[in-house]
Amino acid sequence: MHPNESFDEAYRKFKKQVDRNLVVTEVRARRFFEPQTEIRKKQKISARKKMLKRLYMLRRYESKL
């Protein structure tokens, strides 16, 4: 915090830094115990999303050829 910086400006900078570092997201994710089945389910969903995204990008690339 700079000497002539108001509290609101310092708070705004702090919030921006916290958002950039994903602190709040991490805390929310760790707030409650998550069973192993839920973790696997989320991993499966994210893997499927990633695969579909790659497939979409590949098809998009091929259509330009």
VMD Tcl script that builds the backbone (N, CA, C; Angstrom):
set m [mol new atoms 195]
animate dup $m
set s [atomselect $m all]
$s set {name element resname resid chain x y z} {
  {N N MET 1 A 0.849 -1.185 0.000}
  {CA C MET 1 A 0.000 0.000 0.000}
  {C C MET 1 A 0.885 1.236 0.000}
  {N N HIS 2 A 0.580 2.157 -0.896}
  {CA C HIS 2 A 1.328 3.406 -0.990}
  {C C HIS 2 A 0.848 4.383 0.072}
  {N N PRO 3 A 1.729 5.297 0.508}
  {CA C PRO 3 A 1.351 6.228 1.590}
  {C C PRO 3 A 0.125 7.094 1.285}
  {N N ASN 4 A -0.016 7.608 0.062}
  {CA C ASN 4 A -1.165 8.467 -0.229}
  {C C ASN 4 A -2.260 7.738 -0.998}
  {N N GLU 5 A -2.326 6.433 -0.855}
  {CA C GLU 5 A -3.362 5.639 -1.523}
  {C C GLU 5 A -4.542 5.459 -0.554}
  {N N SER 6 A -5.743 5.656 -1.068}
  {CA C SER 6 A -6.905 5.513 -0.195}
  {C C SER 6 A -7.181 4.030 0.081}
  {N N PHE 7 A -7.977 3.797 1.103}
  {CA C PHE 7 A -8.315 2.418 1.470}
  {C C PHE 7 A -9.045 1.723 0.327}
  {N N ASP 8 A -9.979 2.449 -0.325}
  {CA C ASP 8 A -10.750 1.848 -1.416}
  {C C ASP 8 A -9.852 1.395 -2.557}
  {N N GLU 9 A -8.850 2.222 -2.911}
  {CA C GLU 9 A -7.936 1.841 -3.987}
  {C C GLU 9 A -7.114 0.617 -3.603}
  {N N ALA 10 A -6.637 0.602 -2.360}
  {CA C ALA 10 A -5.841 -0.546 -1.892}
  {C C ALA 10 A -6.699 -1.802 -1.867}
  {N N TYR 11 A -7.942 -1.669 -1.411}
  {CA C TYR 11 A -8.854 -2.818 -1.355}
  {C C TYR 11 A -9.150 -3.337 -2.755}
  {N N ARG 12 A -9.355 -2.433 -3.705}
  {CA C ARG 12 A -9.619 -2.813 -5.095}
  {C C ARG 12 A -8.430 -3.584 -5.665}
  {N N LYS 13 A -7.205 -3.106 -5.395}
  {CA C LYS 13 A -6.003 -3.791 -5.869}
  {C C LYS 13 A -5.892 -5.182 -5.249}
  {N N PHE 14 A -6.190 -5.254 -3.943}
  {CA C PHE 14 A -6.133 -6.538 -3.240}
  {C C PHE 14 A -7.125 -7.532 -3.845}
  {N N LYS 15 A -8.360 -7.090 -4.086}
  {CA C LYS 15 A -9.376 -7.972 -4.666}
  {C C LYS 15 A -8.949 -8.464 -6.046}
  {N N LYS 16 A -8.382 -7.577 -6.848}
  {CA C LYS 16 A -7.937 -7.947 -8.183}
  {C C LYS 16 A -6.831 -8.996 -8.107}
  {N N GLN 17 A -5.907 -8.813 -7.159}
  {CA C GLN 17 A -4.806 -9.760 -6.992}
  {C C GLN 17 A -5.321 -11.118 -6.522}
  {N N VAL 18 A -6.279 -11.120 -5.616}
  {CA C VAL 18 A -6.870 -12.362 -5.124}
  {C C VAL 18 A -7.584 -13.085 -6.268}
  {N N ASP 19 A -8.320 -12.345 -7.092}
  {CA C ASP 19 A -9.014 -12.951 -8.231}
  {C C ASP 19 A -8.023 -13.543 -9.220}
  {N N ARG 20 A -6.941 -12.833 -9.466}
  {CA C ARG 20 A -5.932 -13.303 -10.411}
  {C C ARG 20 A -5.286 -14.601 -9.937}
  {N N ASN 21 A -5.105 -14.741 -8.637}
  {CA C ASN 21 A -4.458 -15.931 -8.094}
  {C C ASN 21 A -5.436 -17.060 -7.782}
  {N N LEU 22 A -6.708 -16.876 -8.066}
  {CA C LEU 22 A -7.754 -17.884 -7.878}
  {C C LEU 22 A -7.852 -18.375 -6.430}
  {N N VAL 23 A -7.590 -17.490 -5.484}
  {CA C VAL 23 A -7.626 -17.861 -4.067}
  {C C VAL 23 A -9.038 -18.234 -3.651}
  {N N VAL 24 A -10.013 -17.412 -4.011}
  {CA C VAL 24 A -11.397 -17.647 -3.597}
  {C C VAL 24 A -11.920 -18.946 -4.198}
  {N N THR 25 A -11.610 -19.179 -5.458}
  {CA C THR 25 A -12.045 -20.408 -6.123}
  {C C THR 25 A -11.475 -21.631 -5.414}
  {N N GLU 26 A -10.201 -21.542 -5.057}
  {CA C GLU 26 A -9.543 -22.649 -4.363}
  {C C GLU 26 A -10.183 -22.907 -3.000}
  {N N VAL 27 A -10.476 -21.850 -2.277}
  {CA C VAL 27 A -11.082 -21.987 -0.952}
  {C C VAL 27 A -12.464 -22.615 -1.068}
  {N N ARG 28 A -13.253 -22.162 -2.030}
  {CA C ARG 28 A -14.591 -22.727 -2.214}
  {C C ARG 28 A -14.515 -24.202 -2.574}
  {N N ALA 29 A -13.532 -24.560 -3.380}
  {CA C ALA 29 A -13.383 -25.956 -3.782}
  {C C ALA 29 A -12.996 -26.833 -2.598}
  {N N ARG 30 A -12.236 -26.279 -1.660}
  {CA C ARG 30 A -11.751 -27.062 -0.524}
  {C C ARG 30 A -12.631 -26.936 0.715}
  {N N ARG 31 A -13.718 -26.165 0.632}
  {CA C ARG 31 A -14.543 -25.889 1.805}
  {C C ARG 31 A -15.144 -27.164 2.399}
  {N N PHE 32 A -15.659 -28.039 1.564}
  {CA C PHE 32 A -16.322 -29.249 2.039}
  {C C PHE 32 A -15.556 -30.478 1.573}
  {N N PHE 33 A -15.684 -31.541 2.349}
  {CA C PHE 33 A -15.044 -32.800 1.979}
  {C C PHE 33 A -15.700 -33.342 0.716}
  {N N GLU 34 A -14.867 -33.786 -0.198}
  {CA C GLU 34 A -15.372 -34.316 -1.450}
  {C C GLU 34 A -14.982 -35.793 -1.552}
  {N N PRO 35 A -15.960 -36.681 -1.649}
  {CA C PRO 35 A -15.632 -38.107 -1.751}
  {C C PRO 35 A -14.871 -38.409 -3.043}
  {N N GLN 36 A -14.133 -39.491 -3.026}
  {CA C GLN 36 A -13.332 -39.897 -4.177}
  {C C GLN 36 A -14.191 -40.079 -5.429}
  {N N THR 37 A -15.432 -40.564 -5.243}
  {CA C THR 37 A -16.306 -40.773 -6.403}
  {C C THR 37 A -16.621 -39.441 -7.086}
  {N N GLU 38 A -16.834 -38.389 -6.279}
  {CA C GLU 38 A -17.108 -37.065 -6.855}
  {C C GLU 38 A -15.902 -36.544 -7.610}
  {N N ILE 39 A -14.726 -36.760 -7.057}
  {CA C ILE 39 A -13.492 -36.299 -7.711}
  {C C ILE 39 A -13.333 -37.001 -9.052}
  {N N ARG 40 A -13.538 -38.327 -9.061}
  {CA C ARG 40 A -13.423 -39.085 -10.315}
  {C C ARG 40 A -14.454 -38.625 -11.333}
  {N N LYS 41 A -15.665 -38.343 -10.850}
  {CA C LYS 41 A -16.739 -37.889 -11.733}
  {C C LYS 41 A -16.353 -36.561 -12.400}
  {N N LYS 42 A -15.817 -35.630 -11.615}
  {CA C LYS 42 A -15.392 -34.339 -12.163}
  {C C LYS 42 A -14.249 -34.504 -13.159}
  {N N GLN 43 A -13.310 -35.402 -12.837}
  {CA C GLN 43 A -12.203 -35.645 -13.752}
  {C C GLN 43 A -12.695 -36.226 -15.068}
  {N N LYS 44 A -13.670 -37.128 -14.986}
  {CA C LYS 44 A -14.240 -37.745 -16.180}
  {C C LYS 44 A -14.916 -36.684 -17.055}
  {N N ILE 45 A -15.684 -35.791 -16.408}
  {CA C ILE 45 A -16.374 -34.720 -17.127}
  {C C ILE 45 A -15.368 -33.795 -17.792}
  {N N SER 46 A -14.318 -33.406 -17.050}
  {CA C SER 46 A -13.338 -32.492 -17.626}
  {C C SER 46 A -12.566 -33.155 -18.765}
  {N N ALA 47 A -12.279 -34.443 -18.639}
  {CA C ALA 47 A -11.591 -35.161 -19.714}
  {C C ALA 47 A -12.452 -35.189 -20.968}
  {N N ARG 48 A -13.751 -35.413 -20.796}
  {CA C ARG 48 A -14.670 -35.435 -21.933}
  {C C ARG 48 A -14.738 -34.066 -22.600}
  {N N LYS 49 A -14.817 -33.007 -21.786}
  {CA C LYS 49 A -14.852 -31.643 -22.336}
  {C C LYS 49 A -13.586 -31.345 -23.123}
  {N N LYS 50 A -12.443 -31.751 -22.565}
  {CA C LYS 50 A -11.168 -31.508 -23.230}
  {C C LYS 50 A -11.108 -32.241 -24.571}
  {N N MET 51 A -11.588 -33.509 -24.578}
  {CA C MET 51 A -11.570 -34.296 -25.798}
  {C C MET 51 A -12.478 -33.672 -26.863}
  {N N LEU 52 A -13.681 -33.242 -26.445}
  {CA C LEU 52 A -14.606 -32.626 -27.388}
  {C C LEU 52 A -14.048 -31.318 -27.944}
  {N N LYS 53 A -13.355 -30.564 -27.106}
  {CA C LYS 53 A -12.750 -29.316 -27.558}
  {C C LYS 53 A -11.678 -29.603 -28.608}
  {N N ARG 54 A -10.833 -30.622 -28.343}
  {CA C ARG 54 A -9.800 -30.985 -29.322}
  {C C ARG 54 A -10.419 -31.437 -30.629}
  {N N LEU 55 A -11.486 -32.229 -30.535}
  {CA C LEU 55 A -12.168 -32.721 -31.725}
  {C C LEU 55 A -12.748 -31.552 -32.522}
  {N N TYR 56 A -13.356 -30.601 -31.820}
  {CA C TYR 56 A -13.917 -29.421 -32.463}
  {C C TYR 56 A -12.823 -28.635 -33.176}
  {N N MET 57 A -11.702 -28.430 -32.495}
  {CA C MET 57 A -10.612 -27.660 -33.091}
  {C C MET 57 A -10.035 -28.397 -34.306}
  {N N LEU 58 A -9.922 -29.724 -34.215}
  {CA C LEU 58 A -9.397 -30.515 -35.323}
  {C C LEU 58 A -10.322 -30.418 -36.538}
  {N N ARG 59 A -11.625 -30.562 -36.308}
  {CA C ARG 59 A -12.586 -30.469 -37.407}
  {C C ARG 59 A -12.579 -29.072 -38.020}
  {N N ARG 60 A -12.437 -28.079 -37.178}
  {CA C ARG 60 A -12.397 -26.690 -37.641}
  {C C ARG 60 A -11.144 -26.478 -38.516}
  {N N TYR 61 A -10.026 -27.052 -38.081}
  {CA C TYR 61 A -8.780 -26.943 -38.824}
  {C C TYR 61 A -8.900 -27.676 -40.154}
  {N N GLU 62 A -9.490 -28.883 -40.146}
  {CA C GLU 62 A -9.607 -29.672 -41.368}
  {C C GLU 62 A -10.519 -29.014 -42.384}
  {N N SER 63 A -11.543 -28.304 -41.919}
  {CA C SER 63 A -12.478 -27.675 -42.851}
  {C C SER 63 A -11.811 -26.524 -43.618}
  {N N LYS 64 A -10.745 -25.979 -43.056}
  {CA C LYS 64 A -10.035 -24.881 -43.728}
  {C C LYS 64 A -9.075 -25.379 -44.803}
  {N N LEU 65 A -8.777 -26.696 -44.769}
  {CA C LEU 65 A -7.828 -27.253 -45.761}
  {C C LEU 65 A -8.456 -27.452 -47.099}
}
mol reanalyze $m
mol bondsrecalc $m
mol representation Tube
mol addrep $m
